[in-house]
Amino acid sequence: MHNNILVSTAYLPPVSFFSACTGCQKILIEHEENYIKQSYRNRCYILSANGPIFLSVPVLLGSFHKTAVKDIRIDYSRRWQQVHTGALISAYRSSPFFQYYFDEIEQIISGRNEFLIDMNQKLIELIGRHIGIRAETGFTDSFEPAENKPYDYRYLISPKITDTRAYRQYTQVFSARYGFVPGLSIIDLLFNTGPDAGLYL
């Protein structure tokens, strides 16, 4: 595997994001690309009592058209923080390891980061430590077009692209109702498997 991996910023990224990062020495977060709507950059998927749902971090209007992702500001005029933390509590409070990790995650979500990329980075680093990702993280300093390089995952990890890799299944909170649901945020794996989460990547 290449020593470095190049990924886009992501909000509570999917399992596939961290699976791609496993074994790398450095994780480079794309800092200069133009922001892409309806992507993992500002949304994640969790499993609720009503099935899979997505949580989206609102960004300020006018931040969409050809704006570098590093300049995307979070919109705090909406009550998204309360909505997200409430949804996480409702979906995962009965999971085996919820109490061990939720407070740290909630503290970052409930903070006041001006830029989306900064909040995402804090969450990525926090969760990475908990699941055993020891790679150094950093940002790119220039933009390079995608050229199918084996270590470039910026546009491969997307809710619009089906992840065909086979992951070990684990017991989810609503497994009895929905069976195993793949493609969810890493927090689904973390809350349900705790310190063993890294073994499932």
Secondary structure, 3 states (H helix, E strand, C coil): CCCEEEECCCCCCEHHHHHHHCCCCEEEECCCCECCCCCCCCEEEEEECCEEEEEECCECCCCCCCCEHHHCEECCCCCHHHHHHHHHHHHHCCCCCHHHHHHHHHHHHCCCCCEHHHHHHHHHHHHHHHCCCCCEEEECCCCCCCCCCCCECCCCCCCCCCCCCCCCCCCCCCHHHHCCCCCCEHHHHHHHHHHHHHHHC
